[in-house]
Amino acid sequence: MSGGTLEGLTSIVTGAGSGMGRAIALRFAEEGARVVAAGRSLDNVAETAEAVRERGAEADAVQCDVADEASVLALYEAFDSGLGPDLHVLVNSAGIGSFTATGDTDLETWERVFAVNSRGVFLMSKHALGRLRPPDASIVNIASVAGMVGIPDRAAYCASKGAVIAFTRAMAIDCVGQGIRVNALCPGTTDTRWIDRVVDEEGESRDDLAARQPMGRLGTADEIAEAAVYLASPGASFTTGSQLVVDGGLTAR
């Protein structure tokens, strides 16, 4: 693979075993990036890494629980020991959902959602510092429109993604002098296994989920991956601390 907008760059993509993370890893490969696919299931990220290699890019798979600092440090130690040495792009895509309103959300659920969605972004980003190499250094945090607007029965999820957006702004300012760009990507309702769970386990209607976008459909993981490529690419060199919304018009109402 040659000639892509990410040619010669090394990336780490968390949550790469499925959904948006997998789509981003594959799209990065098509743009010439080397991909380190990270996730809790080594089997799943190994499958993603193999699919990356089939697209002509280099790839490695690493097991990592982003909520656990020891696991994050082990990932970076592995990177330093042979997967590196240079890191250019970190994509924080690992995340989990919640399906309760404020009054029905127990503390365990609240803390578990924040541990993955917010703490995980912080830990992966903090420990990337010193490894990210300008002028192509970039962090892309997968947030959500749920961090921008209220959505019923998603209290912990909305709060955790709002924290990601605020952290993105703060880190962007902290790191601008180091030549590191930090941006948030805010998908709307996207057709991944998350939607299957919402429909199968929570009893929500796929048609209703599609209808809440003015475009009248769900987004695709590939569409989110395209936006991630832009934020990671030299074409976004003047973009930091931003929130790129890809939501079919949901937040325009």
C-alpha positions as CSV (number, residue, x, y, z in Angstrom):
1,M,0.0,0.0,0.0
2,S,1.5,3.3,-1.0
3,G,0.5,6.9,-1.8
4,G,-2.2,7.2,0.9
5,T,-2.8,10.2,3.1
6,L,-1.4,8.3,6.1
7,E,1.6,6.8,4.3
8,G,4.5,6.1,6.6
9,L,2.6,6.8,9.8
10,T,2.3,4.3,12.7
11,S,-1.0,4.2,14.5
12,I,-2.6,2.6,17.6
13,V,-6.3,2.0,17.4
14,T,-8.1,0.9,20.6
15,G,-11.4,-0.9,20.4
16,A,-10.1,-2.3,17.1
17,G,-11.8,-5.7,17.4
18,S,-15.1,-4.6,16.2
19,G,-17.4,-1.7,15.1
20,M,-15.9,1.7,14.5
21,G,-12.5,0.8,15.8
22,R,-12.2,-2.1,13.3
23,A,-13.4,0.1,10.5
24,I,-10.9,2.8,11.4
25,A,-8.0,0.3,11.5
26,L,-8.9,-1.0,8.1
27,R,-9.4,2.4,6.6
28,F,-6.0,3.6,8.0
29,A,-4.4,0.6,6.4
30,E,-5.9,1.5,3.0
31,E,-4.3,5.0,3.5
32,G,-0.9,3.4,4.1
33,A,-0.6,3.5,7.9
34,R,0.9,0.9,10.0
35,V,-1.7,-0.3,12.5
36,V,-1.4,-1.6,16.1
37,A,-4.8,-3.0,16.8
38,A,-5.6,-3.0,20.5
39,G,-8.6,-4.4,22.4
40,R,-9.7,-6.6,25.3
41,S,-10.2,-9.7,23.1
42,L,-6.9,-10.7,21.5
43,D,-8.7,-13.0,19.1
44,N,-10.8,-10.1,17.8
45,V,-7.9,-7.7,17.3
46,A,-5.8,-10.5,15.8
47,E,-8.6,-10.9,13.2
48,T,-8.5,-7.1,12.5
49,A,-4.7,-7.2,12.2
50,E,-4.9,-10.0,9.7
51,A,-7.5,-8.0,7.7
52,V,-5.1,-5.0,7.8
53,R,-2.2,-7.1,6.4
54,E,-4.5,-8.4,3.6
55,R,-4.8,-4.7,2.6
56,G,-1.1,-4.5,2.2
57,A,-0.2,-2.6,5.4
58,E,1.8,-3.7,8.4
59,A,-0.1,-4.7,11.5
60,D,0.2,-6.0,15.0
61,A,-2.4,-7.1,17.6
62,V,-2.1,-6.3,21.3
63,Q,-4.5,-7.2,24.1
64,C,-5.3,-4.2,26.3
65,D,-7.9,-3.1,28.8
66,V,-7.8,0.7,28.5
67,A,-9.4,1.1,31.9
68,D,-6.5,-0.6,33.6
69,E,-3.3,1.5,33.8
70,A,-1.1,-1.6,34.2
71,S,-2.6,-3.0,30.9
72,V,-2.1,0.4,29.2
73,L,1.5,0.5,30.3
74,A,2.1,-3.0,29.1
75,L,0.8,-2.1,25.7
76,Y,3.2,0.8,25.5
77,E,6.1,-1.3,26.8
78,A,5.4,-3.8,24.0
79,F,5.3,-0.8,21.6
80,D,8.7,0.4,22.8
81,S,10.2,-3.1,22.6
82,G,9.4,-3.8,19.0
83,L,6.2,-2.3,17.7
84,G,7.6,1.2,17.6
85,P,9.7,3.2,18.0
86,D,7.7,6.1,16.5
87,L,4.0,6.7,17.1
88,H,2.2,9.2,15.0
89,V,-1.5,8.6,15.5
90,L,-3.5,7.4,18.5
91,V,-7.2,6.6,18.0
92,N,-9.2,6.1,21.3
93,S,-12.1,4.1,20.0
94,A,-12.7,1.7,22.9
95,G,-16.0,2.3,24.6
96,I,-19.1,0.8,26.2
97,G,-22.7,1.9,26.6
98,S,-25.3,2.3,29.3
99,F,-29.1,2.1,29.1
100,T,-30.5,3.7,32.2
101,A,-31.9,7.1,33.2
102,T,-30.3,9.0,36.0
103,G,-32.5,7.6,38.8
104,D,-32.0,4.0,37.7
105,T,-28.3,4.2,37.2
106,D,-26.4,2.5,40.0
107,L,-22.9,3.5,41.1
108,E,-21.3,0.4,39.7
109,T,-22.7,1.1,36.2
110,W,-21.7,4.8,36.4
111,E,-18.1,3.9,37.4
112,R,-17.7,1.1,34.8
113,V,-18.8,3.3,32.0
114,F,-16.6,6.1,33.0
115,A,-13.7,3.7,33.6
116,V,-13.7,2.6,29.9
117,N,-15.0,5.7,28.1
118,S,-13.3,8.5,30.0
119,R,-10.4,7.0,32.1
120,G,-9.4,4.8,29.2
121,V,-9.0,7.9,26.9
122,F,-7.0,9.7,29.6
123,L,-4.7,6.8,30.3
124,M,-4.0,6.0,26.6
125,S,-3.5,9.6,25.8
126,K,-1.3,10.5,28.8
127,H,1.1,7.6,28.2
128,A,1.3,8.4,24.5
129,L,3.0,11.6,25.3
130,G,6.8,11.3,24.7
131,R,6.1,8.7,22.1
132,L,4.1,10.7,19.6
133,R,6.3,12.2,16.9
134,P,5.6,15.6,15.3
135,P,4.8,17.0,12.8
136,D,2.3,14.2,12.2
137,A,1.4,13.6,15.9
138,S,-2.3,13.3,16.4
139,I,-4.9,11.9,18.8
140,V,-8.4,11.2,17.7
141,N,-10.9,10.6,20.5
142,I,-14.1,8.9,19.5
143,A,-16.7,10.7,21.6
144,S,-20.4,10.9,20.6
145,V,-23.2,13.3,20.0
146,A,-24.4,11.9,23.3
147,G,-21.8,14.1,24.9
148,M,-23.3,17.1,23.3
149,V,-27.1,16.6,23.7
150,G,-29.2,14.7,26.2
151,I,-30.5,11.3,25.2
152,P,-33.1,9.5,27.3
153,D,-31.9,6.5,29.3
154,R,-28.2,7.1,28.6
155,A,-27.2,9.0,31.7
156,A,-23.7,7.5,32.3
157,Y,-22.9,7.2,28.6
158,C,-23.8,10.9,27.9
159,A,-21.8,12.1,30.9
160,S,-18.8,10.0,30.0
161,K,-18.7,11.1,26.4
162,G,-19.2,14.8,27.5
163,A,-16.1,14.2,29.6
164,V,-14.2,13.0,26.5
165,I,-15.1,16.2,24.7
166,A,-14.0,18.4,27.5
167,F,-10.8,16.5,28.0
168,T,-10.0,16.7,24.3
169,R,-10.2,20.5,24.5
170,A,-8.0,20.6,27.6
171,M,-5.4,18.2,26.2
172,A,-5.3,20.1,22.9
173,I,-4.3,23.3,24.7
174,D,-1.8,21.4,26.9
175,C,-0.1,19.8,23.9
176,V,-0.3,22.4,21.2
177,G,3.3,23.6,22.0
178,Q,4.5,20.0,21.5
179,G,3.2,19.7,18.0
180,I,0.5,17.2,19.0
181,R,-3.1,17.7,17.7
182,V,-6.0,16.4,19.7
183,N,-9.5,16.2,18.3
184,A,-12.8,14.5,19.1
185,L,-14.9,12.7,16.6
186,C,-18.6,12.7,17.5
187,P,-20.6,10.1,15.7
188,G,-24.4,10.0,15.7
189,T,-26.4,6.8,15.7
190,T,-24.1,4.4,13.8
191,D,-25.0,0.9,12.6
192,T,-22.7,-1.4,14.6
193,R,-23.2,-4.2,17.1
194,W,-24.2,-1.5,19.6
195,I,-27.4,-1.0,17.5
196,D,-28.0,-4.7,17.5
197,R,-27.8,-4.7,21.3
198,V,-30.2,-1.7,21.6
199,V,-32.7,-3.4,19.3
200,D,-32.3,-7.0,20.7
201,E,-31.8,-6.3,24.4
202,E,-33.4,-2.9,25.0
203,G,-36.4,-3.4,22.7
204,E,-35.8,-0.2,20.7
205,S,-36.9,0.0,17.1
206,R,-34.3,0.2,14.4
207,D,-36.7,2.3,12.3
208,D,-37.1,4.8,15.2
209,L,-33.3,5.0,15.7
210,A,-32.9,5.7,12.0
211,A,-35.7,8.3,12.0
212,R,-34.2,10.5,14.7
213,Q,-31.6,11.6,12.2
214,P,-32.9,14.2,9.7
215,M,-31.3,12.1,7.0
216,G,-33.6,9.3,8.0
217,R,-30.9,6.6,8.3
218,L,-28.2,5.2,10.5
219,G,-24.6,6.1,9.9
220,T,-22.0,3.5,8.9
221,A,-18.8,2.6,10.6
222,D,-17.0,3.3,7.3
223,E,-18.4,6.9,7.3
224,I,-16.9,7.4,10.8
225,A,-13.6,5.9,9.6
226,E,-13.4,8.4,6.8
227,A,-13.7,11.2,9.3
228,A,-11.0,9.7,11.5
229,V,-8.7,9.6,8.5
230,Y,-9.2,13.3,7.9
231,L,-8.5,14.2,11.5
232,A,-5.4,12.0,11.6
233,S,-4.1,13.3,8.2
234,P,-1.8,16.2,7.3
235,G,-4.9,17.8,5.7
236,A,-6.1,18.6,9.2
237,S,-2.9,20.2,10.3
238,F,-4.7,23.4,11.5
239,T,-7.3,21.5,13.4
240,T,-7.0,20.8,17.1
241,G,-9.3,20.9,20.1
242,S,-12.3,20.5,17.7
243,Q,-15.4,18.3,17.7
244,L,-16.1,16.8,14.2
245,V,-19.7,15.8,14.2
246,V,-20.9,13.0,11.8
247,D,-24.5,12.5,12.8
248,G,-26.8,12.8,9.8
249,G,-28.1,16.1,11.2
250,L,-29.2,14.9,14.6
251,T,-27.6,17.8,16.5
252,A,-28.8,20.4,13.9
253,R,-32.3,20.3,15.3
